[in-house]
């Protein structure tokens, strides 16, 4: 059975309470017009990796599946026979085949009981967008994070997802209450970066609705989503 990779930092809570926020995205610049990149698309996807750590296909959040014209490899692919959450820039070769032009690994959070965290930091961020994938498998966030460099190096922010409670209604439906966690780690706030983050919705005891809260610079962002 294939698994979607969720960073060990989320799972090994006895050692780490937060997930380091990835910042890199491997893309190439391109010119407008009818050139090599003129029809390039970008989607949040599940990237499927074989036993040789080669990506051979991907599925978009809209449910479109493509095999790769050429297998894709990258240093951040560390596991075999698994699935990675990614932002993929690609060109369609035909209805079922594509070629990758660039890939960025997307941090994927899984709800963890709040009492398992060492601390529950909620330093502010801004939410640019929030939406459910058509598959209902992911809740996606476009997060704006203020950051800067210390000694010419950009330090990592850390994020996590706490589940405060699951409320069972009289009709048996379940509402899960999630809290987005963020530690600024004393990083200066010189400029703003956009990052995408995905929340993997649990299959076991799957909630019927999700109430997500995020602390922003304008106050508390709270919204209810239906997976």
DRENDRENLO-608097 format. One record per residue (C-alpha): residue number from 1; residue in three letters; x, y, z. Coordinates in nm, 4 decimals. Example, Ala and Ser with C-alpha at 12.3 -4.5 7.8 and 13.67 -1.06 7.14 Angstrom:
// DRENDRENLO-608097
<1, "ALA", <1.2300, -0.4500, 0.7800>>
<2, "SER", <1.3670, -0.1060, 0.7140>>
END
This chain:
// DRENDRENLO-608097
<1, "UNK", <0.0000, 0.0000, 0.0000>>
<2, "UNK", <0.1421, 0.3353, -0.1047>>
<3, "UNK", <0.1729, 0.6103, 0.1536>>
<4, "UNK", <0.1866, 0.9877, 0.1210>>
<5, "UNK", <0.5081, 1.1089, 0.2822>>
<6, "UNK", <0.4498, 1.3230, 0.5900>>
<7, "UNK", <0.7686, 1.4616, 0.7410>>
<8, "UNK", <0.9098, 1.2620, 1.0308>>
<9, "UNK", <0.9227, 1.5883, 1.2235>>
<10, "UNK", <0.5442, 1.5686, 1.2519>>
<11, "UNK", <0.5454, 1.2096, 1.3670>>
<12, "UNK", <0.8394, 1.1987, 1.6050>>
<13, "UNK", <0.6776, 1.4232, 1.8613>>
<14, "UNK", <0.9026, 1.3058, 2.1410>>
<15, "UNK", <1.1865, 1.4853, 1.9607>>
<16, "UNK", <1.0274, 1.7610, 1.7528>>
<17, "UNK", <0.7008, 1.9471, 1.7861>>
<18, "UNK", <0.7047, 2.1212, 1.4499>>
<19, "UNK", <0.7695, 2.0586, 1.0840>>
<20, "UNK", <1.0453, 2.2644, 0.9167>>
<21, "UNK", <0.8877, 2.4761, 0.6426>>
<22, "UNK", <1.0405, 2.3929, 0.3064>>
<23, "UNK", <1.1252, 2.6904, 0.0883>>
<24, "UNK", <1.2820, 2.5567, -0.2307>>
<25, "UNK", <1.1057, 2.5036, -0.5605>>
<26, "UNK", <1.3042, 2.3759, -0.8558>>
<27, "UNK", <1.1798, 2.5729, -1.1575>>
<28, "UNK", <1.3327, 2.7215, -1.4679>>
<29, "UNK", <1.2684, 3.0732, -1.5954>>
<30, "UNK", <1.0905, 3.0977, -1.9274>>
<31, "UNK", <0.9935, 3.3508, -2.1899>>
<32, "UNK", <0.6415, 3.4259, -2.3084>>
<33, "UNK", <0.5326, 3.3120, -2.6514>>
<34, "UNK", <0.5120, 2.9847, -2.8351>>
<35, "UNK", <0.8268, 2.8435, -2.6839>>
<36, "UNK", <0.9126, 2.5337, -2.4815>>
<37, "UNK", <0.7341, 2.6635, -2.1696>>
<38, "UNK", <0.4462, 2.8578, -2.3237>>
<39, "UNK", <0.1847, 2.5921, -2.2380>>
<40, "UNK", <0.3242, 2.5043, -1.8965>>
<41, "UNK", <0.0727, 2.4263, -1.6208>>
<42, "UNK", <0.1100, 2.4192, -1.2431>>
<43, "UNK", <-0.0876, 2.1976, -1.0051>>
<44, "UNK", <-0.0709, 2.0582, -0.6546>>
<45, "UNK", <-0.0198, 1.6867, -0.7043>>
<46, "UNK", <0.0708, 1.3498, -0.5615>>
<47, "UNK", <0.3974, 1.2397, -0.7194>>
<48, "UNK", <0.4399, 0.8604, -0.7371>>
<49, "UNK", <0.7887, 0.7182, -0.6807>>
<50, "UNK", <0.9047, 0.3658, -0.7743>>
<51, "UNK", <1.1569, 0.1302, -0.6139>>
<52, "UNK", <1.4512, 0.3169, -0.7682>>
<53, "UNK", <1.3504, 0.6545, -0.6174>>
<54, "UNK", <1.2283, 0.7679, -0.9583>>
<55, "UNK", <0.9039, 0.9581, -1.0022>>
<56, "UNK", <0.7084, 0.7915, -1.2817>>
<57, "UNK", <0.3606, 0.9478, -1.2625>>
<58, "UNK", <0.1509, 1.2048, -1.0806>>
<59, "UNK", <-0.2131, 1.2790, -0.9991>>
<60, "UNK", <-0.3439, 1.6353, -0.9744>>
<61, "UNK", <-0.5936, 1.7546, -0.7150>>
<62, "UNK", <-0.8512, 1.7619, -0.9944>>
<63, "UNK", <-0.8041, 1.3880, -1.0426>>
<64, "UNK", <-0.6059, 1.4037, -1.3680>>
<65, "UNK", <-0.3380, 1.1349, -1.3881>>
<66, "UNK", <-0.0257, 1.1486, -1.6050>>
<67, "UNK", <0.2672, 0.9181, -1.6623>>
<68, "UNK", <0.6018, 1.0904, -1.7098>>
<69, "UNK", <0.7714, 1.0974, -2.0475>>
<70, "UNK", <1.1034, 1.0758, -1.8604>>
<71, "UNK", <1.1367, 0.9528, -1.4985>>
<72, "UNK", <1.2116, 1.2361, -1.2563>>
<73, "UNK", <1.4709, 1.2254, -0.9769>>
<74, "UNK", <1.5673, 1.4743, -0.7041>>
<75, "UNK", <1.7807, 1.4766, -0.3899>>
<76, "UNK", <1.4774, 1.5264, -0.1656>>
<77, "UNK", <1.3238, 1.1972, -0.2847>>
<78, "UNK", <1.4442, 0.9712, -0.0039>>
<79, "UNK", <1.1818, 0.6950, 0.0094>>
<80, "UNK", <1.0964, 0.4209, -0.2398>>
<81, "UNK", <0.7515, 0.3009, -0.3514>>
<82, "UNK", <0.5763, 0.5989, -0.2014>>
<83, "UNK", <0.3944, 0.9233, -0.2836>>
<84, "UNK", <0.5152, 1.2812, -0.2293>>
<85, "UNK", <0.2999, 1.5918, -0.2039>>
<86, "UNK", <0.4287, 1.8419, -0.4588>>
<87, "UNK", <0.3679, 2.1500, -0.6699>>
<88, "UNK", <0.4463, 2.0418, -1.0267>>
<89, "UNK", <0.5112, 2.2589, -1.3303>>
<90, "UNK", <0.4543, 2.0496, -1.6414>>
<91, "UNK", <0.3693, 2.0363, -2.0085>>
<92, "UNK", <0.1139, 1.7882, -2.1420>>
<93, "UNK", <0.2546, 1.5550, -2.4057>>
<94, "UNK", <-0.0880, 1.4017, -2.4685>>
<95, "UNK", <-0.4037, 1.3229, -2.2701>>
<96, "UNK", <-0.2234, 1.0799, -2.0391>>
<97, "UNK", <0.1456, 1.1766, -2.0547>>
<98, "UNK", <0.3400, 1.4803, -1.9341>>
<99, "UNK", <0.6926, 1.6135, -1.8978>>
<100, "UNK", <0.8006, 1.7848, -1.5771>>
<101, "UNK", <0.9488, 2.1329, -1.6024>>
<102, "UNK", <0.9921, 2.1871, -1.2277>>
<103, "UNK", <0.8887, 2.0431, -0.8915>>
<104, "UNK", <0.8554, 2.1872, -0.5427>>
<105, "UNK", <0.8021, 1.9683, -0.2372>>
<106, "UNK", <0.4955, 2.0821, -0.0376>>
<107, "UNK", <0.4981, 2.0577, 0.3426>>
<108, "UNK", <0.2205, 1.8171, 0.4419>>
<109, "UNK", <0.0753, 1.8348, 0.7906>>
<110, "UNK", <-0.1262, 1.5691, 0.9723>>
<111, "UNK", <-0.3446, 1.6588, 1.2723>>
<112, "UNK", <-0.1847, 1.5642, 1.6030>>
<113, "UNK", <-0.3521, 1.5803, 1.9438>>
<114, "UNK", <-0.2614, 1.9153, 2.1003>>
<115, "UNK", <-0.1340, 1.7610, 2.4241>>
<116, "UNK", <0.1440, 1.5781, 2.2355>>
<117, "UNK", <0.3211, 1.9020, 2.1419>>
<118, "UNK", <0.5975, 2.0431, 2.3583>>
<119, "UNK", <0.4700, 2.3929, 2.2847>>
<120, "UNK", <0.1845, 2.5473, 2.0890>>
<121, "UNK", <0.3415, 2.8506, 1.9234>>
<122, "UNK", <0.1040, 3.0548, 1.7091>>
<123, "UNK", <0.3186, 3.3346, 1.5713>>
<124, "UNK", <0.1127, 3.5197, 1.3080>>
<125, "UNK", <0.1092, 3.4503, 0.9356>>
<126, "UNK", <-0.1313, 3.5677, 0.6659>>
<127, "UNK", <-0.3644, 3.3379, 0.4725>>
<128, "UNK", <-0.3868, 3.4216, 0.1037>>
<129, "UNK", <-0.6101, 3.1273, 0.0118>>
<130, "UNK", <-0.7616, 2.8130, 0.1618>>
<131, "UNK", <-0.9467, 2.5396, -0.0267>>
<132, "UNK", <-1.0294, 2.1705, -0.0275>>
<133, "UNK", <-0.8875, 1.9510, -0.3024>>
<134, "UNK", <-1.1599, 1.8045, -0.5235>>
<135, "UNK", <-1.0558, 1.4608, -0.4002>>
<136, "UNK", <-1.1351, 1.5651, -0.0438>>
<137, "UNK", <-0.7973, 1.4259, 0.0619>>
<138, "UNK", <-0.6221, 1.7566, 0.1303>>
<139, "UNK", <-0.6999, 2.0966, 0.2751>>
<140, "UNK", <-0.4629, 2.3387, 0.1005>>
<141, "UNK", <-0.3375, 2.6720, 0.2327>>
<142, "UNK", <-0.1616, 2.9586, 0.0598>>
<143, "UNK", <0.0387, 3.1069, 0.3473>>
<144, "UNK", <0.2195, 3.4423, 0.3494>>
<145, "UNK", <0.5127, 3.4385, 0.5905>>
<146, "UNK", <0.7280, 3.7330, 0.6888>>
<147, "UNK", <1.0927, 3.6406, 0.6864>>
<148, "UNK", <1.4486, 3.7671, 0.6479>>
<149, "UNK", <1.8120, 3.6709, 0.6548>>
<150, "UNK", <2.0522, 3.6496, 0.9447>>
<151, "UNK", <2.4214, 3.6575, 0.8536>>
<152, "UNK", <2.3275, 3.6171, 0.4852>>
<153, "UNK", <2.1393, 3.2954, 0.5588>>
<154, "UNK", <1.7619, 3.2492, 0.5566>>
<155, "UNK", <1.6588, 3.0620, 0.8700>>
<156, "UNK", <1.3780, 2.8028, 0.8680>>
<157, "UNK", <1.0347, 2.8717, 1.0077>>
<158, "UNK", <0.8555, 2.5793, 1.1713>>
<159, "UNK", <0.4909, 2.4818, 1.1438>>
<160, "UNK", <0.2573, 2.2182, 1.2836>>
<161, "UNK", <-0.1097, 2.1260, 1.3137>>
<162, "UNK", <-0.2782, 2.0644, 1.6481>>
<163, "UNK", <-0.6119, 1.8884, 1.6814>>
<164, "UNK", <-0.7839, 2.0427, 1.9804>>
<165, "UNK", <-1.0916, 1.8190, 1.9841>>
<166, "UNK", <-1.3399, 1.6263, 1.7734>>
<167, "UNK", <-1.7020, 1.7145, 1.8439>>
<168, "UNK", <-1.9606, 1.4422, 1.7765>>
<169, "UNK", <-2.3020, 1.5896, 1.6982>>
<170, "UNK", <-2.6392, 1.4289, 1.7896>>
<171, "UNK", <-2.6765, 1.3072, 1.4300>>
<172, "UNK", <-2.3401, 1.1277, 1.4545>>
<173, "UNK", <-2.1486, 1.3684, 1.2317>>
<174, "UNK", <-1.8024, 1.4726, 1.3465>>
<175, "UNK", <-1.6383, 1.8162, 1.3480>>
<176, "UNK", <-1.2591, 1.8252, 1.3944>>
<177, "UNK", <-1.1043, 2.1435, 1.5346>>
<178, "UNK", <-0.7569, 2.2115, 1.3963>>
<179, "UNK", <-0.5137, 2.4837, 1.4987>>
<180, "UNK", <-0.2316, 2.5937, 1.2673>>
<181, "UNK", <0.0942, 2.6311, 1.4604>>
<182, "UNK", <0.3845, 2.8510, 1.3569>>
<183, "UNK", <0.7129, 2.9466, 1.5189>>
<184, "UNK", <0.8924, 3.2534, 1.3796>>
<185, "UNK", <1.2145, 3.1334, 1.5470>>
<186, "UNK", <1.3271, 3.4943, 1.6030>>
<187, "UNK", <1.3607, 3.5485, 1.2281>>
<188, "UNK", <1.3348, 3.9153, 1.1229>>
<189, "UNK", <1.0276, 4.0201, 0.9248>>
<190, "UNK", <1.1926, 4.2018, 0.6343>>
<191, "UNK", <0.9830, 4.0681, 0.3462>>
<192, "UNK", <0.6939, 3.8332, 0.2677>>
<193, "UNK", <0.7178, 3.4890, 0.1077>>
<194, "UNK", <0.4308, 3.2790, -0.0265>>
<195, "UNK", <0.4303, 2.9105, 0.0677>>
<196, "UNK", <0.1777, 2.6357, -0.0006>>
<197, "UNK", <0.0954, 2.3908, 0.2771>>
<198, "UNK", <-0.1294, 2.0846, 0.2566>>
<199, "UNK", <-0.3188, 1.9215, 0.5415>>
<200, "UNK", <-0.3737, 1.5487, 0.4923>>
<201, "UNK", <-0.7265, 1.4605, 0.6067>>
<202, "UNK", <-0.7345, 1.1403, 0.8166>>
<203, "UNK", <-0.9011, 0.8358, 0.6637>>
<204, "UNK", <-0.9634, 0.6722, 1.0000>>
<205, "UNK", <-1.2609, 0.8353, 1.1763>>
<206, "UNK", <-1.2728, 1.0884, 0.8962>>
<207, "UNK", <-1.4361, 1.4163, 1.0056>>
<208, "UNK", <-1.7481, 1.5404, 0.8270>>
<209, "UNK", <-1.6414, 1.9026, 0.8774>>
<210, "UNK", <-1.3178, 2.0744, 0.9752>>
<211, "UNK", <-1.2900, 2.3996, 1.1676>>
<212, "UNK", <-0.9464, 2.5529, 1.1100>>
<213, "UNK", <-0.8078, 2.8491, 1.3034>>
<214, "UNK", <-0.4931, 3.0429, 1.2158>>
<215, "UNK", <-0.3492, 3.3453, 1.3946>>
<216, "UNK", <-0.2853, 3.6222, 1.1414>>
<217, "UNK", <-0.1589, 3.9796, 1.1617>>
<218, "UNK", <-0.5209, 4.0939, 1.1231>>
<219, "UNK", <-0.6598, 3.8659, 1.3942>>
<220, "UNK", <-0.7920, 3.5109, 1.4044>>
<221, "UNK", <-0.8723, 3.3403, 1.0733>>
<222, "UNK", <-1.1427, 3.0773, 1.1267>>
<223, "UNK", <-1.3209, 2.8819, 0.8562>>
<224, "UNK", <-1.5184, 2.5596, 0.8275>>
<225, "UNK", <-1.4440, 2.3146, 0.5440>>
<226, "UNK", <-1.6271, 2.0063, 0.4205>>
<227, "UNK", <-1.3850, 1.7309, 0.3032>>
END
